[in-house]
């Protein structure tokens, strides 16, 4: 596999990975997580379930598409061997997080934390599940990014503190978002109008409500703080005098921050309809990958005296 073909394959893998993630969200939204019963990796005790229902077919197809991710992950590692040490190490990280992803998925099924389950165990596990998903997509995107032979001019400041805050904020926002999405699925609400939003928020904080309902207020608060930190980092990155890959990432990232904030607001106002939940998740993945790659690029083109994480990433 040539370097150019590998780069294209790596980006295809990232796109396929995001499609599988969105499919997984649809499994939750459609209450299909228990479609294969408590069996894993088989479905209802069979390799191919006979006469599957709609939710059994949905869960089975999700497992099959996830399994293909593992095969593609092995191809990614094989192809990255001769591209560069940075890309190869990132591909190994991708394979590692794929294994963890499969383990968490199996745990959810085996524990019965699927379907209409509203336990604390499920809430904690799905938040960790999404955190691992972010690390997985970051590793895969890094593999593709480092496979590119594009020049990286030096003299950048990686903004270490602000970058760490932005990345940590995105992780916390996504983890709280996973819990909020679970609550929206299990305890749906109607679209808010004529001041009903504030009444909904007030009622949701009542001790009599389920903990998933009471936690709904957490995600928007964390998301707004994170959006501010991420926007500040992108603004700092785009102040450079030359229009290189980092400034283009920063410009695109700022647009995504605005778009994601708008989508999140609509999600709350419209009562989190399924199509908007999927759009919100897609935008979140796009913003996370853009942010991560901007940080990687800043470290790649850092001042020569700065060392540390970039030395590990680039080998």
Backbone torsions as a table, in degrees:
resi	resn	phi	psi	omega
1	UNK	NA	122.7	178.9
2	UNK	-72.3	164.7	-178.7
3	UNK	-61.2	-39.3	-179.5
4	UNK	-66.3	-44.0	178.9
5	UNK	-66.0	-37.6	179.0
6	UNK	-64.1	-42.2	179.5
7	UNK	-60.4	-43.5	177.9
8	UNK	-63.7	-41.9	178.5
9	UNK	-63.8	-41.0	-178.8
10	UNK	-62.2	-41.5	177.8
11	UNK	-69.8	-35.0	173.8
12	UNK	-60.8	-41.3	179.3
13	UNK	-62.0	-41.8	177.9
14	UNK	-60.7	-45.7	179.6
15	UNK	-62.6	-43.2	179.3
16	UNK	-64.0	-39.8	179.7
17	UNK	-60.6	-43.9	179.1
18	UNK	-64.9	-38.2	177.6
19	UNK	-61.6	-40.8	178.3
20	UNK	-66.0	-37.8	178.4
21	UNK	-63.2	-44.2	177.8
22	UNK	-64.4	-37.2	176.9
23	UNK	-62.8	-40.5	177.4
24	UNK	-61.2	-37.9	176.5
25	UNK	-64.7	-37.1	178.1
26	UNK	-66.6	-33.4	175.6
27	UNK	-58.5	-43.3	177.8
28	UNK	-66.7	-47.7	-176.4
29	UNK	-61.3	-37.6	-177.3
30	UNK	-89.5	6.9	179.7
31	UNK	56.1	40.1	-177.0
32	UNK	-102.3	4.7	-176.3
33	UNK	-62.5	-25.9	178.2
34	UNK	-99.1	19.4	-177.5
35	UNK	-64.4	-24.9	177.8
36	UNK	-105.4	16.5	-179.1
37	UNK	69.4	-149.2	179.6
38	UNK	-96.1	13.6	-178.2
39	UNK	-87.3	138.9	174.9
40	UNK	-157.6	131.8	7.2
41	UNK	-85.5	-5.7	177.8
42	UNK	-72.9	166.3	178.9
43	UNK	-114.3	112.0	-175.5
44	UNK	55.7	35.2	177.3
45	UNK	80.9	3.2	-178.2
46	UNK	-124.4	152.2	173.9
47	UNK	-66.1	-46.6	175.3
48	UNK	-119.8	108.8	-176.8
49	UNK	-64.5	129.9	178.8
50	UNK	-77.2	140.5	177.6
51	UNK	45.5	59.0	-176.0
52	UNK	-71.8	146.0	172.4
53	UNK	-76.5	177.4	-178.1
54	UNK	-61.9	-43.8	-177.5
55	UNK	-76.0	-28.2	174.2
56	UNK	-66.3	-43.1	179.0
57	UNK	-64.0	-39.1	179.0
58	UNK	-62.5	-48.4	-179.9
59	UNK	-65.9	-39.3	179.7
60	UNK	-64.2	-44.1	179.5
61	UNK	-65.3	-35.3	177.4
62	UNK	-65.4	-41.4	178.0
63	UNK	-64.7	-40.5	179.8
64	UNK	-64.6	-43.2	179.1
65	UNK	-67.1	-34.5	176.6
66	UNK	-68.5	-38.9	177.2
67	UNK	-62.7	-37.4	177.0
68	UNK	-63.8	-30.5	175.5
69	UNK	-58.0	-39.9	178.9
70	UNK	-63.5	-42.2	178.5
71	UNK	-63.8	-46.4	179.0
72	UNK	-64.3	-32.2	177.3
73	UNK	-64.3	-38.4	176.4
74	UNK	-65.4	-41.0	176.8
75	UNK	-62.8	-38.2	179.4
76	UNK	-60.5	-45.6	179.4
77	UNK	-64.5	-43.6	-179.7
78	UNK	-61.4	-42.7	-178.0
79	UNK	-73.6	-24.3	-176.6
80	UNK	-81.5	-7.2	-174.6
81	UNK	-57.3	-40.8	-173.6
82	UNK	-105.2	7.0	-178.9
83	UNK	-83.6	-37.9	-177.6
84	UNK	158.7	154.6	-176.8
85	UNK	-65.4	-35.7	178.8
86	UNK	-62.0	-49.2	179.4
87	UNK	-64.5	-38.3	-179.2
88	UNK	-65.6	-44.2	179.1
89	UNK	-65.1	-37.9	177.5
90	UNK	-65.4	-36.3	178.2
91	UNK	-67.5	-37.1	176.3
92	UNK	-64.9	-39.6	175.9
93	UNK	-63.0	-39.1	177.6
94	UNK	-59.2	-46.2	-180.0
95	UNK	-64.0	-39.4	178.5
96	UNK	-60.5	-48.5	-178.7
97	UNK	-69.6	-26.0	172.9
98	UNK	-63.4	-41.4	178.6
99	UNK	-64.3	-44.4	178.3
100	UNK	-62.9	-38.8	178.8
101	UNK	-60.4	-43.8	178.7
102	UNK	-65.5	-39.7	179.5
103	UNK	-62.7	-44.8	-179.6
104	UNK	-66.2	-39.8	177.1
105	UNK	-60.8	-42.3	178.1
106	UNK	-64.6	-38.8	179.6
107	UNK	-62.5	-42.9	178.8
108	UNK	-59.6	-42.1	-179.2
109	UNK	-69.9	-48.0	-176.8
110	UNK	-63.6	-35.3	-179.9
111	UNK	-83.1	-7.1	-178.3
112	UNK	75.2	21.5	-179.8
113	UNK	-87.6	56.6	-177.6
114	UNK	-139.9	-178.2	176.6
115	UNK	61.7	-122.2	-177.2
116	UNK	-98.6	10.8	179.2
117	UNK	-63.0	133.9	-178.3
118	UNK	-125.7	36.7	-175.4
119	UNK	-82.3	162.6	175.4
120	UNK	-63.9	-38.5	179.7
121	UNK	-58.2	-41.9	179.0
122	UNK	-66.7	-42.2	-179.0
123	UNK	-61.7	-44.6	-179.7
124	UNK	-65.8	-43.5	-175.9
125	UNK	-67.3	-40.7	-179.1
126	UNK	-70.4	-28.5	176.0
127	UNK	-68.9	-39.6	175.5
128	UNK	-68.6	-34.1	177.8
129	UNK	-59.6	-46.0	-178.7
130	UNK	-71.0	-34.0	176.0
131	UNK	-61.4	-42.8	177.6
132	UNK	-66.1	-36.4	177.8
133	UNK	-60.9	-41.0	178.6
134	UNK	-64.3	-41.8	177.4
135	UNK	-64.8	-34.8	177.9
136	UNK	-65.6	-49.9	-179.7
137	UNK	-66.7	-33.7	177.1
138	UNK	-63.9	-43.2	179.7
139	UNK	-65.1	-43.7	-179.9
140	UNK	-64.6	-43.1	179.4
141	UNK	-66.0	-36.8	177.3
142	UNK	-63.6	-39.6	177.4
143	UNK	-57.9	-47.4	179.9
144	UNK	-67.6	-40.6	-176.9
145	UNK	-65.1	-44.4	-178.0
146	UNK	-75.4	-13.1	177.2
147	UNK	-76.6	-15.0	-179.0
148	UNK	-77.1	136.4	178.9
149	UNK	-85.5	12.1	-176.3
150	UNK	-59.2	140.3	179.2
151	UNK	-67.8	147.9	179.6
152	UNK	-125.5	99.0	180.0
153	UNK	-63.8	142.9	-178.6
154	UNK	-82.1	-178.1	176.6
155	UNK	95.4	7.8	-179.6
156	UNK	-81.8	152.5	170.6
157	UNK	-105.7	119.5	-174.7
158	UNK	-72.3	-9.1	178.9
159	UNK	53.0	56.9	-169.4
160	UNK	-55.8	-49.8	-177.0
161	UNK	-62.6	-47.7	-179.7
162	UNK	-66.9	-37.7	178.5
163	UNK	-64.2	-42.2	178.7
164	UNK	-63.1	-41.6	179.1
165	UNK	-64.3	-41.3	-179.2
166	UNK	-66.1	-44.6	-179.9
167	UNK	-66.0	-43.4	178.2
168	UNK	-63.7	-39.7	178.1
169	UNK	-62.6	-40.2	178.2
170	UNK	-64.3	-39.2	177.5
171	UNK	-62.8	-48.5	-179.3
172	UNK	-64.7	-39.6	178.8
173	UNK	-62.7	-44.2	-179.1
174	UNK	-67.8	-39.3	179.0
175	UNK	-64.9	-43.5	177.1
176	UNK	-68.4	-32.3	177.5
177	UNK	-65.9	-35.1	177.9
178	UNK	-63.7	-41.2	178.7
179	UNK	-68.1	-41.4	178.1
180	UNK	-63.5	-41.3	178.7
181	UNK	-63.0	-37.4	176.8
182	UNK	-63.4	-43.4	178.4
183	UNK	-63.6	-39.0	178.6
184	UNK	-65.4	-31.5	179.0
185	UNK	-74.9	-45.0	-175.6
186	UNK	-82.2	-28.0	-178.9
187	UNK	-130.2	70.0	-175.2
188	UNK	-64.1	153.2	178.4
189	UNK	-127.0	162.9	178.2
190	UNK	-87.1	158.3	176.2
191	UNK	-56.4	142.5	-178.6
192	UNK	-88.4	139.5	178.5
193	UNK	-154.9	151.3	175.6
194	UNK	54.6	47.9	177.1
195	UNK	81.1	2.4	-178.1
196	UNK	-67.5	-22.3	-179.5
197	UNK	-61.5	-46.4	-178.2
198	UNK	-66.6	-37.5	177.2
199	UNK	-64.6	-38.7	178.3
200	UNK	-63.9	-44.4	179.4
201	UNK	-62.7	-41.8	179.7
202	UNK	-64.8	-45.5	179.9
203	UNK	-66.9	-32.6	-179.1
204	UNK	-67.2	-21.7	179.9
205	UNK	-86.8	-1.1	179.8
206	UNK	-64.1	137.0	178.3
207	UNK	-58.9	-21.1	-179.3
208	UNK	-75.3	-15.1	-178.3
209	UNK	-78.8	157.0	175.2
210	UNK	-64.5	150.2	-175.6
211	UNK	-61.3	-29.1	178.1
212	UNK	-67.3	-31.2	176.8
213	UNK	-74.2	-42.0	-178.8
214	UNK	-66.4	-27.9	-178.6
215	UNK	-81.4	-4.4	-177.9
216	UNK	-59.0	-34.5	-176.4
217	UNK	-69.0	-22.5	-175.3
218	UNK	-66.1	-44.5	-174.0
219	UNK	-62.4	-49.0	179.1
220	UNK	-60.6	-37.4	-179.2
221	UNK	-65.1	-47.0	178.9
222	UNK	-65.6	-38.7	-178.0
223	UNK	-62.9	-41.0	-179.1
224	UNK	-66.7	-41.5	177.3
225	UNK	-64.1	-41.3	179.4
226	UNK	-66.1	-41.3	179.3
227	UNK	-58.8	-38.3	179.0
228	UNK	-65.7	-44.0	-179.4
229	UNK	-65.5	-43.3	-179.4
230	UNK	-65.3	-42.8	179.3
231	UNK	-62.4	-41.6	178.5
232	UNK	-61.8	-39.3	179.4
233	UNK	-66.7	-43.5	178.8
234	UNK	-63.7	-39.2	177.8
235	UNK	-62.6	-41.7	178.2
236	UNK	-63.7	-37.6	-179.3
237	UNK	-71.4	-32.2	-173.7
238	UNK	-87.3	1.5	179.6
239	UNK	-78.0	-4.7	-178.9
240	UNK	-64.9	148.8	-177.0
241	UNK	-73.3	-17.7	-175.7
242	UNK	-110.4	148.6	-177.6
243	UNK	-92.6	76.8	178.3
244	UNK	-99.8	-167.1	-175.3
245	UNK	-63.5	-33.6	-178.7
246	UNK	-67.4	-43.6	179.2
247	UNK	-66.8	-34.5	177.1
248	UNK	-67.5	-39.9	175.7
249	UNK	-62.2	-41.4	-179.3
250	UNK	-64.1	-43.3	178.4
251	UNK	-61.8	-45.9	179.1
252	UNK	-64.4	-39.9	-179.9
253	UNK	-64.0	-39.7	178.0
254	UNK	-62.5	-39.8	175.9
255	UNK	-62.7	-38.8	179.1
256	UNK	-68.0	-36.2	177.8
257	UNK	-60.1	-45.7	179.3
258	UNK	-64.1	-45.8	-178.2
259	UNK	-64.5	-43.4	-178.5
260	UNK	-66.5	-37.6	177.3
261	UNK	-63.9	-41.6	178.9
262	UNK	-65.3	-42.6	179.5
263	UNK	-64.5	-40.7	178.3
264	UNK	-62.3	-40.8	177.6
265	UNK	-62.9	-44.2	177.9
266	UNK	-63.5	-37.7	179.6
267	UNK	-58.6	-42.9	178.9
268	UNK	-69.3	-45.5	-175.9
269	UNK	-66.6	-36.4	-175.5
270	UNK	-92.1	4.5	177.9
271	UNK	77.1	27.0	174.8
272	UNK	53.8	61.0	174.0
273	UNK	-65.0	152.3	-175.1
274	UNK	-53.3	-44.8	-177.3
275	UNK	-63.4	-33.9	-179.7
276	UNK	-77.3	-32.0	174.2
277	UNK	-61.0	-42.9	179.5
278	UNK	-67.0	-40.5	177.7
279	UNK	-64.3	-40.3	178.9
280	UNK	-62.2	-42.5	179.1
281	UNK	-67.4	-40.9	178.4
282	UNK	-62.1	-45.0	179.1
283	UNK	-64.6	-36.7	178.5
284	UNK	-64.1	-41.6	178.3
285	UNK	-65.5	-41.3	179.1
286	UNK	-63.4	-42.2	179.9
287	UNK	-67.1	-42.9	179.5
288	UNK	-61.0	-46.7	-178.8
289	UNK	-64.6	-41.4	178.6
290	UNK	-62.7	-44.3	178.7
291	UNK	-62.2	-47.2	-178.7
292	UNK	-60.5	-46.1	-178.4
293	UNK	-67.2	-32.6	176.5
294	UNK	-64.2	-41.1	177.8
295	UNK	-65.9	-43.0	178.0
296	UNK	-60.4	-45.1	-179.1
297	UNK	-64.3	-39.1	178.7
298	UNK	-63.8	-40.0	177.6
299	UNK	-69.3	-35.9	179.0
300	UNK	-63.4	-35.5	-176.5
301	UNK	-110.0	32.9	-176.6
302	UNK	-72.5	173.3	173.2
303	UNK	-63.3	143.1	-176.4
304	UNK	-57.6	-26.1	-176.7
305	UNK	-82.5	-11.8	-179.4
306	UNK	-87.3	131.9	-179.7
307	UNK	-135.6	176.4	177.8
308	UNK	127.7	-115.7	-174.2
309	UNK	-60.0	-40.3	-178.5
310	UNK	-63.8	-35.9	179.0
311	UNK	-63.8	-36.2	178.0
312	UNK	-70.2	-42.9	-176.4
313	UNK	-66.9	-36.5	-174.7
314	UNK	-96.2	-8.8	-179.0
315	UNK	72.7	NA	NA
